[in-house]
Structures are given as structure tokens and as C-alpha cells.
Amino acid sequence: MRVLMFGWEFPPHISGGLGTACYGLTKGLHSVGVHDILFVVPKAYGDEDTSNVNIIDAGEIVVSDKIIDYSSFFQKMKFIEVGSALRPYSSPEEYMKMSEEIREKSKYLIQSTFSGKLKFSGGYGQDLFQEIANYAVIASIIAYKNRFDVIHAHDWLAYPAGIAAKLVSGKPLVVHVHATDFDRSGGNVNPGVYDIEKAGMEAADKVIAVSNLTRNIIIEKYGINPDKVLTVHNAVEPLATGGLQKMERSIDGKIVTFLGRVTLQKGPEYFIEAANLVLQKMKNVRFVMAGSGDMLHRMIWRVASLKIGDRFHFTGFLKGDDVHNMFSLSDVYVMPSISEPFGISPLEAMQSNVPVIISRQSGVSEILHHAIKVDFWDTHAMADAIYGILKYDGLPSMFKKHARVEVDNLKWEHAAEKVKEIYQSLLN
């Protein structure tokens, strides 16, 4: 079985959980017998782990107007002809500002007689929609020139590419929904993103949701037939033999950590309000917000206004070993997400023997038993949970004992087995 897979990022070059999930799933697929995966990214850097996949750099594919009839191709792909500078994790305020700017500019369109290579930033810049459209053109060429059995597109950025490959090849398409714009925007959905998401789900032969929470959104908000929407929960990469080395602290006291994008979806403001409540009861504790995003400056101002800056730290974006080092220093990990399709970071924290507090509005809460679950908006319950873990030794001991066993059983090969079954059902 040969899989043509499209994704926007692949480790070590990642901006969030999407690339991590793609990496884990491809490793899992390789372990269960799916050894031939062509993984297409907009931009490859040369240092990706290719032991389980063949990386294709979209920016190195030569476009020739003799290969495909662009005019008829774009008639079928109208939904990607969107002029927008929107970034995937923009706040509602940023979206309104960008919308005003967009009205004054002409739409971006692929030239119908272009030959050569298309350039990709590989990120989430102001020309994101243009790059998505370009990526779809490259996908059609790759599909035209390669042999494969099934197409797998990860998240909305890659759906047009998946559709393009299906149009050219006639092969079955699986779209993998790691998040929807209802999650990212808090309900202030961008029509351009929604159209791409809906078109991808409708064109797909099967839709994979990372949680039942996400599956329900797909069915209710996008009107997709429930029969073709299947849930496959994410997993976590096992730690290297011997585990992680415990970092030495340069400060006294306990450490409570938030690690994720500092955006509306992740609920950083609720973490800060809970921190303020805890600090009213105990002083020998520090709070860390590790991550970057459009709400970062607002969160810094909120910490300053509460006058807790001497007990609150902002690290910026962390990845790789820095993430593991942060968990190694932590006594509690908190994920107060407003709408979290899954959430891999609590699993990584549990691997490091860190007790976790997660919102009930997260997909990972469906499969975790040894974690404290609170509503994201209930900052008093969140503060009580943090205080309890820090104050009473029995609680963290119990969580460390049972949670590590639980998370060690959440393996990517188990998720991959389910994905492989989906592939085989389509081929049969």
C-alpha cells in the first residue's frame, strides 16, 4: 500500500501539535506495515527524519503548463480562490482588521500559463491562502506523476491539495481533522477557512476526527454524513530509554506551567486568573506561560495589572528538548483550553511524571482517567485543583503512579492500526 500524504509541517520545523501528530502517525503506520508514504510539505529543510517517510518538497516541483489544464482545474477548485492575509490562529480583532485591508486589494490567483517552480515560505504568513492555492497546483502535478493507492490530507491547509490529487488520480481521499475553525476562532469563523474545511470534508471518502468532540462539530457544524466520520484519538511518542533527566532548579518553590499557543482557543487568560487566586493563598509558587501567540502582550499586561509579575514568567515559544526540560521543572501542568480538539501536551507532561489539569472541553479528556478535569471558565475550580496538588503530597504521588502507566499505553501504533483499517476499507 502506498499513501500520498499532505501536511503543512513536519518536525523539527513545527508551530504546534499538527506537525508532532503527523510525525507520530507516520511512525505508527510504518510500524504496522504501511512502509511506503510520500509526505508532501510546502517547504522541506533537509533535516527531517525520513526513516519512515519519503519527504517531497513542494517548492522543488517543476510546474509546466503542458501537464494540466489550469483553467478547467481552477473551475473545480473555486473555493481556494480567496484573497486573504489571514493567519490560521488569528484573533477576531486581527481578522476584522485584515478584512478591511483585503477589501482594498485584488484577489490572489495562480497564473494560468506559469512554468517553473513555485516558492513556499513553509509558514503561516500573510500570503497563506495564496500558498494553499499554489500547494494544490503542486499536489495535482505530484498526483499526475506518481503511483499511489490512497490520499491522506492533514488539516484544512492541506485539504485543497488532497482534493486536487483526487481530481487528477481518482484515488480515495481521507481528510484528517486535527482542528476546525470553530475551535481556533472561538466561534468567530472565517468564511474562507470554513469553505475550505467544508469542501475538504465533502470531497473526502472518509473523515478522521481526533476526538468525539471534533467528530460532533464536523457533523453538526459542517453537515457531514456521520457514516463517513470516524474518531481516531491521537497518542504520544514514547520517551527514549531511560527517560528524561531531571533538570536542576535555580529557584525555590513549586512551578505551575501552561504550555501552548497563547491564543483565544487555549484559554491563557483563565490560567492567569487561576494563578492569581492561588497566589492569594500561597506564595512559594511560580507560574510559567510557555508559548507565543496573538494574545501574549495582552496576557503580559494582565499579569502586570494583577501585580503578580514577580511570580509569573513568560518563556516564548518552546520546542524539542526545551519542552521536555520545562516539564522536568514543573510540578503541575494546566491546559485550560476553551475548545481543544485533542491536546498532546498533557500526555507529554504525564510522561514526565507531572500531574495534569485539563479542561473538560478537550478531546484528550475523553481518554484520560488520571487527570483532574475542570471547565475552562471555572477559575476557582482550577485554582483549587492547583492548590490541592501543590499542598497535599498524596495527590501528586497518586497521579504520578497511575498516569504514567496510562499514558504509556497510548501508542501511535494503536492509532495507526485504525487508520490502516480505514485505508483498507476504501481500497476494498
N, C-alpha and C positions, 0 to 999 in steps of 0.2 A: 504494500500500500504506500502510495506517495502522496504527501499532503503539501499543497501550496498555501502557505500561511502568511498573512499580512498583519503587521503590528507597527506601531509608531515609535516604539523604543525597545531597546534590549540592553541588559546590563553589560558593562558597568555604567552606561550612559542612560540614566533614568531620571525622571522628575517626580515619581511617585510609585504607587503599588502596581501600576499596569505592567511596566517592564519586568518587575520582580515576578509577577504571576505568569507572564509569558515564558520566562526562563524556567520557572519551576515546572510548568505544564509540559514544555518540550522535553525536559529531562525525564519527567514521568512517562511520557509517551515512548521515549526511547527505551526505557526500562521494561515496558510491556509489549515491545515488539514492533513499534512504529518507528523504524530506523531512518526513513527517508523523508525528511522535512525540509522544504525550501522556505526559509523565513525571509521575507522581504521587509526591509526598513527603508525609510526615506533617505537616511544617511548612515553609512557604516564608517567606523573609525579604525578598524583593523585590529582592535584588541578585544573583540567579543569572543566569548567561549564558543567555539564551533565544534566541540566534541559530540554534540547531539543534534546539531542543525547545520544546514548549509546557508550561510548568510548571503543574501543578494542585496547589493547597494543600488537603490532605485536611481541614484544620481549618476551611475555608471552605465545605464542602459541607453543605447543609441536609439533615438526616435527617427523614424523615417515615414514620410507621408505616403510612401508606397505600401506600407504594411496595413494600414487601416483607413477606412473612410471616416475622417473625423466629423464631417457634418452630420452623417447619419448616426454616428456614435453618440454625439452630444445631444441629439434629439431624444435619445433613450436615457440620457443621464442629466436631464434638465435640472434636477434638484441640486446639483453641485455648482450650478452657475449662480453663486451667491456672492455679492460684493460685500465683504465684511472684514474688519480688522479684529474681530472678537477673539480673545484668548479662551481656552477651554475652561478656565476656572475664574472667570471674571465675576466681580460683584455686580449687583443690579445697578449701582451708581455708575460703574465703569461702562456697563452695557449701554445705558442711556446716553452717556457722553459720546461713546463711539458711534451710536446710531445716528446722532446729529452730524458727525463728521462724514459718515458713509453717504448720507443723502446728498452731500456736495461733491461726491466723487462718482466716476463712472464705474460700471461693473467690471470685475476682472474676468477675462475669458481666455482660454487657450487659443493660440493662433492655429488656424486650421491648416496651414501649409508649413508648419515648423519642421525642421530637420536638425538633428544634433542631440545634445544631452540637456536635460532639464536640471536645474540646480535646486537643492533642498537644504534648508537650514538644519533640518532634523529636530527642530524645537517647536515652540508654541508661540511664534512671533505674530506680528501684525498681519502678515500675509498667509495666515493659517489656512483659510478657505481656498486660496489660490493653490497652495501646496497640496491640499487634499485633492483638488481637481487634477493637478499635474500627476499626482500619485496614481490616480485612477487610470490616466492615459498609459503610464508606465506598466500598470498592472495588466492592461489589455495586451501589451506587447509581450510581457513575460508569459501570459497565458497562451498566446499565439505560438510562442517559440518552445515551450516546454511541455513535457508529458507529466500528467498527474491524475489522481483519482478523485480528490475532494479538495474543496477550498475552505479555508478557515480564516475569518477576519475578526480581529480583536478590537472591540470598542468602536465608537462612531467615526473616529478619524480614518479608520480602515474600511468602513462599510462600502463607500463608493468603489474602492479598489476591488473588494470582493465581488461586488455586482458586475463591474467591468470584466473581471476574469470569467464570471459565469456567462455573461453575454457572448464572449468570444468562444469559450470552450464547451458550454453546455453542461459542465460538470456541476454536481450538487454543491450548494453553499451552506456553510454553517457560520452564523454570526455569534460572537461571544460577547455578552453584555456585562461588562465589568462595572458600569455605572450608567445612569441616564441623566439627562439634563435636569430632570426633576430633583435628583439628588444634589447635583453640583450647584444649582441656582436657588435652591430653597423654594421652588415653585414659580420663580420668575423666568419661565422657559424662553430661550432664544428660538424664534420660529425657524431660523436657518438650521440650527443644530437639530431641532425636533424633526424637521423634514428629512434630514439625512438619517437620523436614527430610525424613523418610521419606515422609510424606503428600504433600509437595510434589513429590518425585521420582516417586512413583507416579502422581499425578494428571497429571503433565506428559506432553505428546505427544513432546517432545524435552527432553533434559537436556544443558546445555552445561557442561563442566568446563574450568577454566582451565589444566589441565595433565594429563598422563597419570597423574601421581602421584595427583591428585584423582579422576580417572576410575576408577582401580583401587579407591580407597576406596569410591566410590559403588557399584560393582558388588559388591565383596566384603563391605562392612560393612552396606549397605542393601538388598542383594538386588535391585538394579535390572537389568532386561534390558539386556545390553551393546549390543544393536542400537539402542537409542534414546539412548545416552550418547555424545556427541561432544566431542572436545577442540578448543578454540579458545584458543590462548595469548594472553595479554594483550600489550600493546605500551606505548609511551610517547609522550607529547606531544612534538612537535619543539620545539626551542628557538626563541625569537624570532630574527629575522635579526640576525646579528652575534654571537650567543651571549651568554654571561654575562660581566659584568665581574668581574675577579679582585679579591677583597677583600684589603685590606692587613692583615697580621697585626700584632698588638700584642705578640706574644711570639715568642721564638726557638724553633727546634726543629721537629720533624715533628709532624703531627696525624693520629691514627687515630680514625675515627668509627664509632659504632654509632648508627643512626637508625631508630627504630621503637617500637612499644609495648613497654613494659618489663613483659612478661608471660611466663609459662611457655613459650608457643609460640615466642617469638622468641629464646630461649636467651641472655638477657643475662648470666647467671652464667658462661657459658663464655667470653664476651668478657672479663670481668673476670679470670678465671683466666689467660687467654692474655696479657692486658696485664701481669699480674704477672710472668709468665715473661719477656716482652720486656724489662721494666724491670730485670731482673736482669742483662741483657747490655748495655743501652744506656740512658742517662739523658736524652739530648737528644730526648725524645719525650713527647707528651701524648696522653691518651686522652679521648675525649668520648662520653658516653652521652646522646643527644638523644631525648627521649620521656618519656612518663608511663605509669603503669600500676600494677597492684596489687603488683608486686614492687619498686617503686622504693625504698622505705625499706629493704627487706632488702638491696638492692644497695649503697646508701649505707653501711650498716653493714659489709658485706663489704669494701668499699674501705677503710674506716677500720681494720678489723681487720688487713688486709694492710699497713697503713701506707704506702699509695701515694696518699693523698688530695692531696698536693701536685702530683701528675702526672695527676690524674683530675678531670674536670669533668662536672657534670650540668646540662643546659640546660632541662629541662622539655620540654613538647610544642612542636614547631615545625611551621609550615605556610607555604605560599606562598613568598614571597621569602626567608623565613628559612631554609627548606630549601635553596634554591639557594645562599644565602650560606654555609651550613655546608659544603656540598660544595665550594664555591670555596676554602674554607680548608683542606680535607682533603688529605692525601697518600695515605691508604688508607681504603677503606670496607669494613667487615666486616658480613656478615649471617649469624650463626651459628644460624639458626632450627632448632628441633627438628623441626617439620613445617610447611612453608611451601607452601601450595597453588600460589602463583606467586611474587610478590615483585617489585613495580615499582621499589622504591627502588634496587636495583643498576643498573637501566637509567638512572635519573636521575643516579646517580653517574658512570656511564660517559659520559653526555652532557657532564659537566663535566670530562672527562679525568682522572677519579680511578680508579686501579686498584681492582678489587673482589675480595674473598674471600667466597665464598658456601658454604653447606652443601650437601652432596650431597642432603640431604633437602628440597630446594626444587624447585618446578616450573620456575623460571626456569633452573635448571641444565640442563634438557633442551634449551634452545635457545641457550645462551651457550657460545661456544668460547674466547673471550679473557677468561677469568676463572679464578682459582685456586679449585678445589673441594676442600673437606675435609669429613670427617664432623663433625657439630656437637659431638660429645663428645670429639674428639681435640684437646685444647687445645694439645698440643705441636706438632702439625702446623700448627695455626692460628698459633701464635706463630712458628714457623719461616717461614711464609709472610709474616707481617707484617714480621719482621726482614729477610727477603730483599729485599722491595720497598723498605724504608727504607734498607737498607745498600748495595745494588748498583744504580746508576743505569740499567743496561741493562734491568732488568726493568720498571720503570715506563715507560720510553721505549717498549718493545715493546708493552706493554698499551695505552698511550695511542694509539699509531699505528694499531693494528688494531681495538681495541674500539670506538672512536668510529664507524668505518665500519660495524661490525657492528650497533651499536645504532641507527644512523640508518636502517637497513633494516627495523627492527622498527616498522612503522607501523600505526596503528589502522585505517586503511582496508583493510589486508590482513585483519585480524581481522574487520572489518565485512563484507567480501565473503563470508566463510564463514558469518557469522550470517545475512546476507541469503539465502544459498542454503538455509539451514535453514528460514527463513520460507517461501520459495517452495516447498520440498518439502512443507510442511504444507498450503499453500494449493492445491497441485496435486493 
